[in-house]
Amino acid sequence: QVQLVESGGGLVQPGGSLRLSCVVSGNFFAINAMGWYRQAPGKQRELVAIVHSGSSTNYTDAVKGRFTISRDNAKNTVFMQMDSLKAEDTAVYYCNAVVGVQTVTSHEYRDYWGQGTQVTVSS
């Protein structure tokens, strides 16, 4: 099947930076949209940023101007550079990708999720 593995989370002071990475592996023939979501304690999971197959991007207002999403299609990887981090950015960050997979009967595009990586912003 398909696996997504995130890395790059950790503890950082306010104003600091982190770079998250997510690698897609397994059996698939294409990756369309890739994105990052986050979930803070006691809150719903929310979309942070998405990069489409055509390279257009979208960001939630809370991170505009501070976070940058990008992708390397040759490496099946999506990145998110996070600058000027704030305490309210503290959350578990999840990678998401829409992946084309072949079954015994059809080709389908399905959503896949990583296990999450913890980002903690604290002084």
N, C-alpha and C positions, 0 to 999 in steps of 0.2 A: 504493500500500500504506500501511501504518501505520508511523510513525516516533515514537520516544521520544528526547527530547533533554534531558540533564541539565545543570545549571549550579549554581554556588555552592561548588564545592570550592576547596581552596587550602591554604596553610600557616598554621597557627595554633599559638600556644603552649599548653602544658597549662593547663587551666582556662578556656580561651577558648571561643568559640561560632562556629558556622557554621550557615547555613540553606541546605539543598539544595532545588532545584526540578526538576521534570520535567514537560515538556509533551508531550502526545500529539497528533499531527496525522495527517492523511491521511483516507482513506475508511473510516468505521466508523459503526455505528449505536448502540453502547453501550459503556461501560466498566464492568466489575464490580470485582473486587478490584484494588488498586494497592499496591505495596510497594517496599521498599528492601532490597537485599542488599549484602554487602560481601565482598571477597576480599583478604586480607593476603598478603604474599609467602610462598610455600611452604605456604600453607594452602588448604583447600577454601572455595568460596563458601558463605556462610551467610546465612540470613534475619536481618535486623535488625528490621524492623517491617512490618506490613501493616495497611491500612485497607480494610474491606469496603464493599460498596455501601450497606449499612445503617448505616455509620459506626462500627461496632464496630472495635476495634483490638487488635493483639497485638504484643508486643515480646519479643525475646530478653532473658534475665535480665541479661546484661552491660550493657544500656543502659537498663533500667527506671529511671525517675526522672530520667533525664538527657536522653533524646531524646523528641520528640513528633512523631508523624506526623499529617498532616491532608490534606484534599483540597478543591479548589474545582471542583465539577462543571461549572459554567458556563464555566470556563476550561480544562477537561480537564487539570487540573494537580494533581500531588501534591507535598507539601512534607515536609521533615523538619527540624525545629529541633533542633540538637545543642548542648547546653550542658555545661559542666564536662568538656570533652574531655580524654581521657587519651592517652598515647602508644600504648596498645594499640588505640585506635580508628583508627590509621593503616591505610588500605586504599584500594582502588578501590571506590567505591560505585556500584552499578548499580540503575537504576530498572526496575521490572517492572509490567506491566499485563495483565490478562485482558480482551481486546478483542473485541467482537462485530463480525464482518465479513460482508459479503454477497458470495458468489461467483455464478458463472453458474448454479449448480445448488443452492445451499443457503445457509443462515445458520449460521455457526460462531463459537464463542468460542475464541480462540487466545492463547497467551502471547507477549508481545513484550518485548524488552529494549532498553535504551539502551546506548550505547557506554561508559559509565562516566565518573566524575569522581574525580580523585585528592584524597584528604583526608590531609594529613600533619600530625601533632601532634608538635611538637618544640620544645625550648627552645634 
